[in-house]
């Protein structure tokens, strides 16, 4: 059964975030691990709750689909992805949910 990683991110300095190399590296690793992006979009409108919106534009939202929960977790916990995550350290406030079996 499919699973999804649902990411919301508040990114105060989008230029610095894009320049760090995280987006390209994480996309490469995600595709190699069998995931696919469903959506990657900045400026979500928060209709209820905190949503990390703050006073600026709404959070960025990234949803990726995986064949199953084990595939998503294997990607997330891989040493390669952990190294990619280090590229964005201090550049964004991130929340991640894993949904599905």
HUSULVEN-V712673 format. One record per residue. N is the residue number from 1. RES is the residue in one letter. PHI is phi in whole degrees, -180 to 180 (none if undefined). OMEGA is omega in whole degrees, 0 to 359 (NA if undefined). NEAR is the number of other C-alpha atoms within 12 Angstrom. Layout:
n & res & phi & omega & near
N & RES & PHI & OMEGA & NEAR
N & RES & PHI & OMEGA & NEAR
This chain:
n & res & phi & omega & near
1 & X & none & 183 & 14
2 & X & -64 & 176 & 20
3 & X & -138 & 182 & 26
4 & X & -134 & 168 & 32
5 & X & -97 & 181 & 35
6 & X & -115 & 185 & 26
7 & X & -116 & 168 & 30
8 & X & -118 & 184 & 31
9 & X & -140 & 170 & 34
10 & X & -97 & 186 & 32
11 & X & -123 & 183 & 29
12 & X & -62 & 181 & 25
13 & X & -124 & 185 & 18
14 & X & -61 & 179 & 22
15 & X & -62 & 179 & 15
16 & X & -65 & 180 & 18
17 & X & -62 & 181 & 25
18 & X & -68 & 182 & 19
19 & X & -75 & 186 & 15
20 & X & -73 & 179 & 22
21 & X & 93 & 183 & 21
22 & X & -63 & 187 & 28
23 & X & -62 & 180 & 24
24 & X & -66 & 182 & 19
25 & X & -67 & 181 & 23
26 & X & -66 & 178 & 31
27 & X & -63 & 178 & 25
28 & X & -60 & 181 & 20
29 & X & -68 & 180 & 28
30 & X & -60 & 181 & 31
31 & X & -65 & 179 & 21
32 & X & -64 & 182 & 19
33 & X & -90 & 177 & 26
34 & X & 97 & 177 & 26
35 & X & -91 & 174 & 30
36 & X & -145 & 179 & 27
37 & X & -77 & 172 & 24
38 & X & -93 & 178 & 17
39 & X & -154 & 172 & 18
40 & X & -141 & 187 & 22
41 & X & -147 & 174 & 21
42 & X & -86 & 170 & 23
43 & X & 73 & 177 & 24
44 & X & -64 & 176 & 24
45 & X & -92 & 179 & 20
46 & X & -84 & 182 & 20
47 & X & -95 & 179 & 11
48 & X & -157 & 178 & 10
49 & X & 87 & 183 & 9
50 & X & -71 & 176 & 15
51 & X & 57 & 179 & 25
52 & X & 57 & 186 & 28
53 & X & -74 & 181 & 26
54 & X & 57 & 182 & 19
55 & X & -97 & 182 & 13
56 & X & -97 & 178 & 19
57 & X & -62 & 181 & 21
58 & X & -63 & 183 & 24
59 & X & -69 & 169 & 31
60 & X & -81 & 180 & 32
61 & X & -128 & 176 & 31
62 & X & -129 & 176 & 29
63 & X & -123 & 176 & 29
64 & X & -120 & 180 & 37
65 & X & -107 & 183 & 33
66 & X & -130 & 178 & 32
67 & X & -58 & 181 & 24
68 & X & -165 & 181 & 23
69 & X & -60 & 181 & 24
70 & X & -62 & 178 & 25
71 & X & -65 & 179 & 29
72 & X & -63 & 180 & 36
73 & X & -68 & 178 & 29
74 & X & -62 & 176 & 22
75 & X & -62 & 186 & 35
76 & X & -59 & 184 & 29
77 & X & -92 & 183 & 18
78 & X & -67 & 177 & 20
79 & X & -59 & 180 & 14
80 & X & -65 & 180 & 22
81 & X & -72 & 177 & 28
82 & X & -60 & 177 & 20
83 & X & -67 & 178 & 19
84 & X & -65 & 179 & 25
85 & X & -58 & 180 & 28
86 & X & -62 & 179 & 20
87 & X & -64 & 183 & 23
88 & X & -97 & 182 & 30
89 & X & -55 & 178 & 18
90 & X & 79 & 183 & 17
91 & X & -104 & 182 & 23
92 & X & -158 & 170 & 27
93 & X & -101 & 190 & 23
94 & X & -122 & 168 & 24
95 & X & -122 & 182 & 21
96 & X & -132 & 175 & 20
97 & X & -118 & 171 & 21
98 & X & -110 & 183 & 24
99 & X & -122 & 176 & 22
100 & X & 113 & 185 & 20
101 & X & -86 & NA & 17
